[in-house]
Amino acid sequence: MSEEKVFQMLWDCGYCSTKKNFGVTHRHCPNCGAPQDPARRYFPTEEDKRAVENHKYVGADVLCPACSAANSRAAKHCGGCGSPLEEGKAVQTQAKQVIPDPPAPASPPSPASPSSAWGAIPAHPTTPIAPAEPKKGGCFPSFGCITVLALFLTAMVGIWLSGCCGTEDASFTVAGHSWSHEIPIESYSMTKDTQPCSDMPSGAQQVSRQKRDPICETHMVDLGDGAFKEKRECKDQEDLCTFQVGKWQAKRTEKNSGNSVSDQLTWPSVRLSKTGTCDGCERQGDRKAEYTVRFKDTNSGSEKPCTYSDVSKWKSFKVGSAWKGKVGSVFGGIECGSLVAE
């Protein structure tokens, strides 16, 4: 839904500095008589708006090719010098402005009908917070400045890393092994959630619906003839539904672990309190296995890990065996794929 109104643009005289002249009414400055300059037109504030009654729009003004004066699109000759306007170009219009409506406090909900599951949920009124006035002469309070600074620092770090963070050759001996088998246990429970009603999952219970007001904004469009069109457009928002729905969520983790390739690589035994899809029922989640080799750097003496998912590869690294490979110049981590037996 939309509605349109027409108002006068404003312009400031470039000769005598008289301000807030009306774009339709004052084709010349009422103080010094200078012709209106279309490039100096601007949208008024809410307090300075003046409606144009019975506005007949014939198109954007035309600039006289001889004296550059702005003339109505309906004119055949320039009102200033009399030159023909056939070759005249349309004036440049100001960029459209879009002003969103401020958020309005939510209206109190209607009581739910006892016979219907589609009740109303309590609304939480919101109070618009006025933006803080930016401090003059500084950049720190500005979010834009902070963003630019962050991007600059990120770029500098990237440049620094690309120049210094190469790799170095290193030698290692296998210091030991470790392994872990984990089984997450998930529990089923009813959880409260709020989503647009069309996204509500099947099986939702205790559903209540909240009607949302349309989102509206005002479009201010320069017509190019000293007036502008103000069009308010609104879009409906989908209702919100609050409901209870059953979800599986992580509750605990059962784990077996060890420090030798000769260990029995068993999975932990799992006892579930109850199974099914009832409130409090449990199930096993996706299993996770990790097999880690600890390498000792022969130069620094520090240990560095490499983790594998392949048990055979993990077991192939014998304790005390020698390996060579690459490490990062700055952080010193092993490039596990670069390891070669010596």
PLY file of the C-alpha trace (Angstrom):
ply
format ascii 1.0
element vertex 342
property float x
property float y
property float z
element edge 341
property int vertex1
property int vertex2
end_header
0.00 0.00 0.00
1.27 3.51 -0.75
0.19 7.13 -0.89
1.80 10.07 -2.70
2.04 13.77 -1.85
3.90 16.60 -3.60
5.97 19.23 -1.77
8.26 22.11 -2.71
12.01 21.60 -2.90
14.09 24.32 -1.25
17.07 26.20 -2.70
19.61 28.71 -1.42
20.54 31.71 -3.53
24.17 31.61 -4.62
24.37 35.40 -5.01
22.89 36.88 -1.84
22.79 33.71 0.31
19.04 33.91 0.94
18.11 30.48 2.21
15.10 28.19 1.96
13.55 29.65 -1.17
10.72 27.51 -2.56
11.52 25.51 -5.69
8.10 25.97 -7.37
7.09 29.40 -6.08
10.45 31.20 -6.29
11.82 30.79 -9.80
13.94 33.82 -8.94
15.40 34.84 -5.60
12.83 37.02 -3.82
15.65 39.08 -2.30
18.02 39.83 -5.21
16.17 38.51 -8.29
18.84 35.99 -9.30
17.49 33.01 -11.26
17.02 29.73 -9.42
19.90 27.29 -9.73
18.49 23.72 -9.95
21.79 22.31 -8.68
21.20 24.06 -5.35
17.83 22.45 -4.69
17.50 20.20 -1.66
14.88 18.30 0.30
13.37 20.19 3.24
13.19 19.04 6.82
9.84 17.93 8.19
9.34 21.39 9.72
10.06 23.19 6.42
7.77 21.12 4.19
5.24 23.05 2.08
2.70 21.11 0.05
2.04 21.93 -3.61
-1.69 21.96 -4.28
-3.01 20.73 -7.66
0.51 20.24 -8.95
0.59 19.65 -12.71
3.74 17.77 -13.54
5.02 18.21 -17.12
8.52 16.85 -16.61
11.87 17.92 -15.22
13.01 21.48 -15.98
15.09 22.16 -19.10
18.34 24.15 -19.04
18.59 26.86 -21.66
21.48 26.00 -24.03
22.31 29.71 -24.32
22.15 31.09 -20.76
21.74 27.92 -18.63
18.57 29.20 -16.97
16.09 26.56 -15.80
12.77 26.55 -17.65
9.59 24.54 -17.39
9.45 21.49 -19.62
6.30 22.98 -21.18
8.14 26.16 -22.33
9.27 26.54 -25.96
11.64 29.46 -25.38
13.81 30.52 -22.45
12.08 32.94 -20.08
15.43 34.66 -19.44
16.98 35.20 -22.88
14.30 33.98 -25.29
16.44 31.28 -26.91
14.68 28.14 -28.20
14.81 25.18 -25.80
14.75 22.28 -28.27
18.42 21.45 -27.58
18.15 22.04 -23.84
19.04 19.26 -21.42
17.03 18.21 -18.40
18.27 19.43 -15.04
20.03 16.94 -12.80
17.80 15.79 -9.97
18.81 15.09 -6.38
19.28 11.49 -5.27
16.22 9.82 -3.77
16.01 9.79 0.00
14.47 6.88 1.91
13.39 7.45 5.51
12.27 4.38 7.50
9.48 4.87 10.02
10.73 4.78 13.63
9.87 1.57 15.50
6.57 1.83 17.29
5.86 0.28 20.71
4.09 -3.07 20.36
0.41 -2.98 21.16
-0.85 -5.17 24.03
-1.79 -8.67 22.85
-5.37 -9.87 22.67
-6.23 -12.66 25.12
-6.11 -16.13 23.59
-9.36 -17.94 23.00
-9.63 -21.02 25.29
-10.90 -23.09 22.35
-8.06 -22.15 20.00
-4.34 -22.95 19.98
-3.70 -19.66 18.12
-3.48 -17.31 21.05
-1.54 -14.10 21.42
1.83 -13.95 23.11
2.89 -11.11 25.40
4.45 -8.24 23.49
7.55 -6.41 24.64
7.36 -2.68 23.92
10.51 -1.20 22.53
11.66 2.36 23.09
13.68 3.97 20.28
17.11 5.05 21.46
18.38 8.31 20.05
21.84 7.97 18.48
24.65 9.66 20.37
25.89 12.93 18.92
29.29 12.37 17.30
32.16 14.29 18.88
33.69 16.91 16.68
37.27 16.76 15.62
37.81 13.08 16.26
37.37 9.73 14.63
37.26 7.34 17.57
33.50 7.40 18.31
32.60 6.73 14.69
31.76 3.11 13.86
32.82 3.81 10.28
36.25 4.95 11.39
36.65 1.92 13.65
35.69 -0.36 10.76
38.22 1.31 8.44
40.91 1.03 11.12
40.13 -2.67 11.65
40.33 -3.35 7.90
43.63 -1.47 7.70
45.16 -3.46 10.59
43.89 -6.73 9.07
45.51 -5.85 5.76
48.81 -4.95 7.46
48.83 -8.22 9.43
48.12 -10.12 6.22
51.02 -8.39 4.46
53.29 -9.10 7.41
52.30 -12.75 7.59
52.73 -13.28 3.86
56.27 -11.90 4.08
57.45 -13.66 7.26
55.38 -16.78 7.79
57.03 -19.26 5.51
58.21 -22.73 6.52
61.50 -24.15 7.72
63.03 -27.61 7.53
63.06 -29.54 10.78
63.90 -32.99 12.13
61.81 -35.00 14.57
61.66 -38.22 16.54
58.41 -39.90 17.52
57.89 -39.35 21.26
54.60 -41.18 21.72
50.98 -41.69 20.81
47.54 -40.92 22.15
44.02 -41.78 21.05
40.42 -41.05 21.98
37.00 -42.44 21.11
34.05 -40.19 21.95
30.30 -40.79 21.77
28.09 -37.76 22.45
24.81 -38.50 24.22
21.87 -36.35 23.16
18.70 -35.77 25.14
15.25 -35.05 23.74
13.30 -32.23 25.39
10.61 -29.67 24.61
12.17 -26.28 23.84
10.57 -22.88 23.41
11.23 -21.13 20.10
9.92 -18.18 18.08
9.96 -18.03 14.27
7.88 -16.67 11.39
4.79 -18.84 11.31
5.58 -20.25 7.85
8.90 -21.60 9.22
7.33 -23.28 12.24
8.30 -26.97 12.28
5.74 -29.72 12.16
4.85 -31.16 15.53
4.98 -27.76 17.27
2.86 -27.54 20.41
1.39 -24.80 22.62
1.43 -22.41 19.67
0.65 -18.71 20.08
0.67 -16.08 17.34
1.74 -12.44 17.38
0.54 -10.02 14.73
3.27 -7.67 13.53
2.77 -4.17 12.16
3.78 -3.44 8.54
7.27 -2.06 7.85
6.88 1.41 6.35
9.30 3.90 4.82
9.00 7.24 3.07
10.56 7.76 -0.38
11.38 11.38 -1.33
11.86 11.69 -5.12
13.00 14.92 -6.79
10.71 15.61 -9.78
13.19 18.06 -11.29
10.70 20.96 -11.59
11.19 22.48 -8.13
8.90 19.95 -6.44
9.38 16.49 -5.01
7.11 13.51 -4.61
6.80 11.88 -1.22
5.63 8.31 -1.37
5.06 6.22 1.73
5.34 2.50 1.12
4.46 -0.28 3.53
5.12 -4.00 3.41
3.28 -6.49 5.55
5.30 -8.61 7.95
4.51 -12.23 8.55
3.08 -13.16 11.95
5.44 -14.58 14.56
4.66 -17.87 16.22
5.97 -18.92 19.61
5.77 -22.64 20.31
7.21 -25.66 22.08
9.00 -28.19 19.91
10.98 -31.34 20.66
14.73 -31.07 19.97
17.76 -33.32 20.40
20.54 -31.52 22.28
23.98 -32.62 23.54
23.82 -33.69 27.18
27.08 -35.50 27.94
29.98 -37.32 26.26
31.25 -40.82 26.92
34.99 -41.23 26.20
37.68 -43.91 26.04
41.32 -42.89 25.58
44.86 -44.24 25.79
48.53 -43.59 25.04
49.76 -46.61 23.11
49.29 -48.24 19.73
49.06 -51.57 21.56
45.92 -50.51 23.45
42.58 -52.11 22.75
40.95 -49.34 20.68
37.52 -49.85 22.15
34.54 -47.53 22.16
33.02 -46.54 25.49
30.02 -48.49 26.73
26.86 -46.40 26.66
23.85 -46.67 28.90
20.80 -44.66 27.89
18.21 -43.74 30.50
15.36 -44.38 28.07
14.99 -44.46 24.31
12.45 -43.14 21.84
11.25 -39.56 21.28
9.82 -38.84 24.72
10.75 -35.93 26.95
14.08 -36.97 28.55
14.75 -39.80 26.09
18.38 -40.26 24.99
20.25 -41.36 21.86
23.83 -41.64 20.64
25.22 -38.84 18.49
27.90 -39.06 15.80
31.01 -40.89 16.99
34.38 -39.16 16.89
37.79 -40.85 16.77
41.18 -39.10 16.99
44.63 -40.66 16.76
47.54 -38.36 17.65
51.29 -38.77 17.21
53.63 -36.65 19.39
56.76 -35.55 17.54
59.80 -34.17 19.39
61.68 -31.39 17.57
65.36 -32.40 17.68
66.47 -28.74 17.71
64.14 -27.16 20.28
63.15 -30.26 22.21
59.49 -29.23 22.11
56.73 -31.67 21.25
54.38 -31.04 18.33
51.26 -33.11 17.56
49.82 -34.48 14.36
46.31 -35.98 14.46
45.07 -38.64 12.05
41.79 -40.42 11.36
43.48 -43.45 9.75
44.48 -45.98 12.43
46.98 -47.75 10.14
48.82 -44.51 9.41
48.85 -43.63 13.11
50.38 -46.98 14.01
53.03 -46.65 11.26
54.90 -44.01 13.31
57.17 -46.10 15.56
58.33 -44.58 18.85
61.93 -43.33 18.45
61.83 -43.31 14.63
63.32 -40.26 12.84
61.39 -37.98 10.51
61.95 -34.75 8.65
59.41 -32.19 7.56
58.33 -28.54 7.56
57.36 -26.26 10.44
55.91 -22.74 10.36
58.49 -19.96 10.79
56.44 -18.07 13.39
54.15 -20.47 15.24
56.24 -23.59 14.71
53.44 -26.05 13.94
54.22 -29.14 11.89
52.95 -29.44 8.34
51.91 -33.04 8.95
51.60 -33.80 5.25
55.26 -32.94 4.71
56.68 -35.66 7.03
59.10 -38.12 5.44
60.97 -40.92 7.21
64.73 -40.43 7.45
0 1
1 2
2 3
3 4
4 5
5 6
6 7
7 8
8 9
9 10
10 11
11 12
12 13
13 14
14 15
15 16
16 17
17 18
18 19
19 20
20 21
21 22
22 23
23 24
24 25
25 26
26 27
27 28
28 29
29 30
30 31
31 32
32 33
33 34
34 35
35 36
36 37
37 38
38 39
39 40
40 41
41 42
42 43
43 44
44 45
45 46
46 47
47 48
48 49
49 50
50 51
51 52
52 53
53 54
54 55
55 56
56 57
57 58
58 59
59 60
60 61
61 62
62 63
63 64
64 65
65 66
66 67
67 68
68 69
69 70
70 71
71 72
72 73
73 74
74 75
75 76
76 77
77 78
78 79
79 80
80 81
81 82
82 83
83 84
84 85
85 86
86 87
87 88
88 89
89 90
90 91
91 92
92 93
93 94
94 95
95 96
96 97
97 98
98 99
99 100
100 101
101 102
102 103
103 104
104 105
105 106
106 107
107 108
108 109
109 110
110 111
111 112
112 113
113 114
114 115
115 116
116 117
117 118
118 119
119 120
120 121
121 122
122 123
123 124
124 125
125 126
126 127
127 128
128 129
129 130
130 131
131 132
132 133
133 134
134 135
135 136
136 137
137 138
138 139
139 140
140 141
141 142
142 143
143 144
144 145
145 146
146 147
147 148
148 149
149 150
150 151
151 152
152 153
153 154
154 155
155 156
156 157
157 158
158 159
159 160
160 161
161 162
162 163
163 164
164 165
165 166
166 167
167 168
168 169
169 170
170 171
171 172
172 173
173 174
174 175
175 176
176 177
177 178
178 179
179 180
180 181
181 182
182 183
183 184
184 185
185 186
186 187
187 188
188 189
189 190
190 191
191 192
192 193
193 194
194 195
195 196
196 197
197 198
198 199
199 200
200 201
201 202
202 203
203 204
204 205
205 206
206 207
207 208
208 209
209 210
210 211
211 212
212 213
213 214
214 215
215 216
216 217
217 218
218 219
219 220
220 221
221 222
222 223
223 224
224 225
225 226
226 227
227 228
228 229
229 230
230 231
231 232
232 233
233 234
234 235
235 236
236 237
237 238
238 239
239 240
240 241
241 242
242 243
243 244
244 245
245 246
246 247
247 248
248 249
249 250
250 251
251 252
252 253
253 254
254 255
255 256
256 257
257 258
258 259
259 260
260 261
261 262
262 263
263 264
264 265
265 266
266 267
267 268
268 269
269 270
270 271
271 272
272 273
273 274
274 275
275 276
276 277
277 278
278 279
279 280
280 281
281 282
282 283
283 284
284 285
285 286
286 287
287 288
288 289
289 290
290 291
291 292
292 293
293 294
294 295
295 296
296 297
297 298
298 299
299 300
300 301
301 302
302 303
303 304
304 305
305 306
306 307
307 308
308 309
309 310
310 311
311 312
312 313
313 314
314 315
315 316
316 317
317 318
318 319
319 320
320 321
321 322
322 323
323 324
324 325
325 326
326 327
327 328
328 329
329 330
330 331
331 332
332 333
333 334
334 335
335 336
336 337
337 338
338 339
339 340
340 341
